Amino acid sequence: MDDPVAIDGADGPLVVRRLVVWRRLEPGDARTPGTELAPENDHIEAKVLQVGISEESLEEMKRLHAAKVEATAVASGWMTRYEPAGVLFAAGGGMAVGVWLDYLPGLLMPFAGSVAALGVGVGAWTRAMKQRRERAVTERWSKMPEREALSKLERKLEPRWKRFAAKLLEDTGFRVELRVGDVHEAERLLSLDPAKLADPATWEPDPGENDVRYGWAFADGRVLEQQAELEDTGAEVSDVEPARDEEE
């Protein structure tokens, strides 16, 4: 396996993770030595590379994200939870159904309607309080120095990742992102989620010495991270069931 590439430009020791990259095989193409067929499509070959960032960069990411989570977490409490409204609405509706089915006396219908209406009112009030608090915490985060530091880190990593992907494609023909059609209801394969380049979870080391992570991107923008186990060669993703061939 090739030496790891420092995405953040670090010169020293790196926190390393593995990437799966892909190349579409056209009719007559020969397989690249050391690759395996991708489980998602028999016409795609896959291989594993190593990338990383410095330990200092990872620690900085963790610090900034911890500050963001703390600053943007909506305060907990019954005023921002919908359970009280749900209980009231369900109780009122249940009593109304009971009256309609003659399980309960008809004189309870006005009371049931009042309870259900109270549930609706409490739900509307809860929604307003929740939105108010969300706006407050968003405004608080926008004024914190950690937000600018995180944005700066994102602006640093994004062009470096794009240059890495462009050089990889130019030198080897392999891609960090490949459209595969509707395989497993996903549209694309991703080496990593480019929207989370500054997320410490992206750069956490692989959980096992034979594990590798990659993503499935869906039409609605969701990215589902997969974890697969490599063979001893370090080149094969082997634990995902093959799917039918999909046309691009």
N, C-alpha and C positions, 0 to 999 in steps of 0.2 A: 504494500500500500504506500502511496506517495506520502512525502512529508506534509504535515499540516500547513495550511495557508492561514496567515493571520489576517482576519477580516478587518480588524481595527488598526492594522499597521504596526502592531507591537513587535519589538525585537527580542524580548525575553521569553521566558516560559509561558506556555499557553494552556488555557483550559480547553481541551479538545473534545469535539463531538464529530460523529461521522455523518456524512451526507450521502444520499442516494441520488445519482444523476442518470439521465436517460438519453438514448439515441434511437430514433426510429429507423428500422431496417427496411430499406426499399428493395424491390426485386433485384436480385443479383448482388446485393451487398454481402460482404463477408463479415462475420462476427469479429469484434475486437477481442484480441487475446485477453484473458482474465476477466471476462464479463459473463453474465448469465442472462437468460431471457427473463424479462420482467413478468411477475405473476399476473399482472393486470392485462397483459396483451402479449401474444406470442411473436408479434412483429416489433417489439421494443426490447432493446438490450439495456441492462442496468449495470452500473458499477458503483463502488463505494470510494469516496474521498474523505479526507480529514480536513476540517477547518477548526478555527478556534479564535478566542480573544484572550487578552491578558487577564490574569487574576485580578489586577487592579480595576480593569474595566468591568468585570463581572461584579465585584464588590460595590462599585459605584452604581451599577444598574440596580442591585438589590436595595441599596440605600434610597435611591430616588423613587423606586416603585413602592417601597414601604411608606415613604412620605406621601405618595399619591393615594395609596389605599387608605391611609389614616385620614387624609384631608377630604377625600371624596366619599367616605363611607357615610351613608345617611344614618342619622342618629336612630338607634333602635328605641322601641317603645310602642305602646298600644296606639298612639296617635298616627303612626305610619304603617300600621298593619291592618289588613282587610278582614282578618278573622272575626272581629266583633260584628262588622256589618254583615258578613256571610252568615253568622249564627242567627242574627235577628231576621234576616231575609228568609233563611231556610225554616226557621221556627214559624214565622207568619205564613209562609207558603204551605208548610206542612199542615198547619191547623186549617187553612182554607180548603185544602184537598180533603182533609178529614170531614169537614162540614159538608162538602159537596158529595162525598160518598156516604153520608149519613152515619159516620162513625162518631161524630161529635155534634152536640146540639147547635142548631142554627144561630142561636144568640151569640155564639162565639165568633161569627163571621166579621162583625165590625172590629173586634179586638184583633183578630188575625190580620185584617187589612192594616190596622194601625201599626202592628209589629213589623209587617213587611215594609210599610212606608218608612218606618223609623230606620230599618236596615238600609234602605236606599239613601236616606238622608245622611246616615253615619258614613256610608260608603263614599258619597260625594264629598263630605267634609274631610274624610281620610285622604282622598285623592288630592284635594287642594293642599292639605298640610304636607303631604309627601312631595308634591311638586315644589312647594315653597322651600322646603328643606333642601331638595336637590339643587335648586337654583342657588341657594346660599352656599352649599359646599362647593359647587362648581366655581362660583365667584371667588371663594376663599382660595381654591387651588390655583386659579388664574393669577393671583397676586403673589404666590409663593416663589422664592428663587429656585426651588427644586423643579418647578415646571419648565422654566427656561433652560435649566441644565439638562433636563430630560429631552427637550426639543433639540437642543444643540447636539446631544449624543445621537439622536435619530438622524439629524442632518449629516452627521459625520459618517454614520454606518451605511446609509442608503446608497450614496454614490460608490462607495467601496464595494458593496455587494454587487451592484450593477456592473462595475468594471470586472469583478471576478467572474461573473456569469458570462460577460461578453468575451473575455479572454479564453474561458473554458470552451465556449462554443467555437471560437476561431481556431484554437489549437487542436481540439480533439473531436469536435462535432457533437459533444454531449451537452445536454441542457439541464438547467436546474428547475425548469418548468416546462411541462409538456402536456398538450391537449390530447386526451384519449377518448373523447366522445362521452358516452353515458355509461361508464364502467362503475359498477356498484353505486349508481345514481350520482357519481361525481364526474366532473367535467375535465379536471386537470390533475396532474401529479405535481407536487411541489417538494423540492428538497427541504425547504423550511418555509414558514409563513413570513413573507417579506414585510407584512404589516407589524410584525412583532420582533424586529431586529434589535430593539432596545429593551426587550422583555428578558429578564434573567432566566425565565423558564426555557427560553430558546437555546441558551448557551450552557445550561446545566450539562455536566458530563453524562454520557450514556450510562444507563443503570447497570448494564452488564458488559463484560468484555466482548460478547458476541451479539450485542444488540445494536440496532440502528433504527432511526426514526425518520419518517417522511410524512407528507401530508396529502390528503385528498381535498381538493377545492370544489365546492358545490356552486350551482348557479346563483344561489341567493347570497353568496359571499362567505358562507361558513367554510372553515378549514378544520378538518378532522385529522388529528395526528395519529399516525399508525406506528406501532412498534413491532419490528420483525427481528427474527434471530438469524444471524449469519451462519453459513457453513464455515468449516475450518479454513477454507481458502480466503475468507473475508470478502467474498465477492457476491454471494447469493442471498437474496431475500427469499426465505423459504416458508414462512408460516402463514402466508395469505393464500387462500384458495384461488386458483386460476379462474378467470371469468371468460365468457365467450369473447371472441375477437370482436373489437368494435372499430368501425370505420371513423376516421377523423371527420 
